[in-house]
Structure formats: structure tokens, C-alpha cells
Amino acid sequence: MAKKPKVVKFSDLKVNTIDSEGQLTDLVDKTFTITNIEWQNSDLYGDFAIIEGKLGNKRFRRHTFSKVLLKQLKVIGEELAKGNLVEVTLVKRKRYYTFE
């Protein structure tokens, strides 16, 4: 006798999900400390980074696909590799985001 198939919810499959609390751009005009960067690539999303940091006493984990921010994060990653933390302010300039 054939085994009855199990019903699985799509939301439980975690297909093409990004393990973050939201977009980094949600922190625009805020100053925070970057403590770690994870570089990832997916067929669906392309290159992106997951940024871990501290905003005040709260820790966060956010993602970005922004080409400008990805370039800046490479430089920040070099400082992190030296054991330093990097404080930034995320700002919006016309149609793009950048760190100051």
C-alpha cells in the first residue's frame, strides 16, 4: 500500500530566504557600529551582504544589495579583519545610499 503523502506548508520550506531582520536601508540617518559582514550570492538575488552590528545597546542583522554599499563594505571588511569595529552613519543621497 502506498504511503500517504505529507502536506508541507510552503512557508516552512524557507525557499530563497535571507537570514536577516530586514533591509539595512531601514536604518537610514542612524549611526551604528558594524561588527561583522557575511558575503553571500544566490541565483535569485545576486551578490549581497548581511551586516551584523549594534545600534545603541541593540544588536541587529540586516541585508543589502546596494552596489554602493557593497563597495564600501569591502573596505569596512578590511578593518574588521584587523580586529577593529567601524562606526558609520547610513545616509540617502538622491537615489542611492552611502555610509559617512
KAFEN-V292668 format. One record per residue. N is the residue number from 1. SS is DSSP state (alpha for helix, beta for strand, coil for the rest). BURIAL is + if it has 24 or more other C-alpha atoms within 12 Angstrom, else -. D_CENTER is the distance of its C-alpha to the mean C-alpha in Angstrom with 1 decimal. Layout:
N|SS|BURIAL|D_CENTER + N|SS|BURIAL|D_CENTER
//
This chain:
1|coil|-|48.2 + 2|coil|-|44.7 + 3|coil|-|41.9 + 4|coil|-|40.5 + 5|coil|-|36.9 + 6|coil|-|34.2 + 7|coil|-|32.2 + 8|coil|-|28.5 + 9|coil|-|26.1 + 10|alpha|-|23.6 + 11|alpha|-|21.0 + 12|alpha|-|21.6 + 13|coil|-|20.8 + 14|coil|-|17.0 + 15|coil|-|17.4 + 16|coil|-|14.4 + 17|coil|-|12.0 + 18|coil|+|8.3 + 19|coil|-|8.3 + 20|coil|-|6.3 + 21|coil|-|8.3 + 22|coil|-|7.5 + 23|beta|-|6.5 + 24|alpha|+|6.1 + 25|alpha|+|9.6 + 26|alpha|-|11.0 + 27|alpha|+|11.5 + 28|coil|-|13.7 + 29|coil|-|16.8 + 30|coil|-|15.6 + 31|beta|-|15.9 + 32|beta|+|13.8 + 33|beta|+|13.6 + 34|beta|+|10.9 + 35|beta|+|12.0 + 36|beta|+|10.0 + 37|beta|+|7.7 + 38|beta|+|7.7 + 39|beta|-|8.7 + 40|beta|-|9.4 + 41|beta|-|11.8 + 42|beta|-|13.5 + 43|coil|-|16.7 + 44|coil|-|15.6 + 45|coil|-|12.4 + 46|beta|-|13.0 + 47|beta|-|10.9 + 48|beta|+|7.1 + 49|beta|+|4.7 + 50|beta|+|2.7 + 51|beta|+|4.3 + 52|beta|+|7.3 + 53|beta|+|10.0 + 54|beta|-|13.1 + 55|beta|+|14.4 + 56|coil|-|18.1 + 57|coil|-|18.8 + 58|beta|-|15.8 + 59|beta|-|12.9 + 60|beta|+|9.5 + 61|beta|+|6.2 + 62|beta|+|3.7 + 63|beta|+|1.8 + 64|beta|+|4.8 + 65|coil|+|8.0 + 66|coil|+|10.1 + 67|alpha|-|12.6 + 68|alpha|-|13.7 + 69|alpha|+|10.5 + 70|alpha|+|10.0 + 71|alpha|-|13.6 + 72|alpha|+|13.3 + 73|alpha|+|10.6 + 74|alpha|-|13.2 + 75|alpha|-|15.7 + 76|alpha|+|13.8 + 77|alpha|+|13.3 + 78|alpha|-|17.1 + 79|alpha|-|17.7 + 80|alpha|-|15.6 + 81|alpha|-|17.8 + 82|coil|-|20.8 + 83|coil|-|19.9 + 84|coil|-|19.0 + 85|coil|-|16.4 + 86|beta|+|15.4 + 87|beta|-|15.9 + 88|beta|+|14.7 + 89|beta|-|15.4 + 90|beta|+|13.3 + 91|beta|-|16.0 + 92|beta|-|16.9 + 93|beta|-|19.6 + 94|coil|-|21.5 + 95|coil|-|19.2 + 96|beta|-|16.2 + 97|beta|+|13.8 + 98|beta|+|14.3 + 99|beta|+|14.2 + 100|coil|-|17.7
//
